[in-house]
Amino acid sequence: MMERLGMSDTARETLADHAASGWAGAEWDRCEKSGVRLIFFTDEDFPEMLKNTPDPPLVLYVRGKGAPHGEMAAVIGTRRCSPYGAHCAETLGSSLAAAGIAVVSGGARGIDGAAHKGCLASGGRTIAVLGTGVDIAYPGSHRHLFEEIMEEGALLSEYPLGSSGLPWRFPRRNRIIAGLCSRCVVVEAPLRSGAMTTARFALDAGREVWAVPGRITESVCRGSNALISDGAIPLVDIMDFAGIASGVQMSLFPAASDAALRAPSLSDDERSVYGILATRGDMTVDNIASEGKMSAAAVLRVIGVLSAYGLVFRSGSGRWSTGASGNKGSAR
């Protein structure tokens, strides 16, 4: 039977050794002691969308409260993202959570981490699909993030407990990220990257692939821009995307710029600077000062306040934005 399945001699020997040593029973006991749930391909609660993919996993290790079910969207991208990319991913995570959609990503630094954090900040449910065992915090800097994810969502893996982050495991786990979701959004990705691998898996599984347009001069955006050239749907309005994904009219959610301008805690200068950035975006302090007829020192003070509120972010060297440029008044 094993030969007919195409298993190599090494794989057959390893399987035989595990069977003889009682590994399966010991692994089951370890999972029970660690609070890890095993969902097998034949179980009723194995995710249906993942089951209907070309190469589904035979078992899922699930650690946390939120099993993978309901409407889910993948938000993925490079570890070495720009501030703009991180802001987009975080806003996407937050908007999808507000629309009742679970956010799936890979738990890595950069775009993945920003998407998870945005979802959690809005009280949503997020799933991190790992390239390690679910008992391994990789990267170590995300240990606290993983703990937060498990409170309402879950860590997910097909790899046994204790599996380390070997390079080949991460590209393979990407098919699970794509398979769980009806839609996959690539925020920023170089041409050769794990996010591009995930997008290909999503296309092979017949899922929608979206991409956030990026600057054509930056290598970090070449893969995501190439996806748009190849037919991926350009994601040009986060609120529209969240509405499409949920089937809810996003007029229920006010535009970020309108909400900020109505905030009673902002001073006149703060409202003015925010309004300039929400309309124009990606501006230097000198540009803002000229537009708003303020001194550069005053603009810097205002930006410090708006940054603390999370209303503006650094979009490049010496440049600032809100992420709401062009969206003012676009909510329907």
Sequence and secondary structure as in RCSB ss.txt:
>XXXX:A:sequence
MMERLGMSDTARETLADHAASGWAGAEWDRCEKSGVRLIFFTDEDFPEMLKNTPDPPLVLYVRGKGAPHGEMAAV
IGTRRCSPYGAHCAETLGSSLAAAGIAVVSGGARGIDGAAHKGCLASGGRTIAVLGTGVDIAYPGSHRHLFEEIM
EEGALLSEYPLGSSGLPWRFPRRNRIIAGLCSRCVVVEAPLRSGAMTTARFALDAGREVWAVPGRITESVCRGSN
ALISDGAIPLVDIMDFAGIASGVQMSLFPAASDAALRAPSLSDDERSVYGILATRGDMTVDNIASEGKMSAAAVL
RVIGVLSAYGLVFRSGSGRWSTGASGNKGSAR
>XXXX:A:secstr
 TTTTT  HHHHHHHHHHHHHTHHHHHHHHHHHHTEEEEETTSTTS HHHHTSSS  SEEEEEES  S S EEEE
E  SS  HHHHHHHHHHHHHHHHTT EEEE   TTHHHHHHHHHHHTT  EEEE SS TT  SSGGGHHHHHHHH
HHSEEEESS TT    TTHHHHHHHHHHHH SEEEE S  SSSHHHHHHHHHHHTT EEEE    TT GGGHHHH
HHHHTT EE   HHHHHHHHHT  GGGS  HHHHHHH TTS HHHHHHHHHHHHT SEEHHHHHHHHT  HHHHH
HHHHHHHHTTS EEEETTEEE S TT TT   
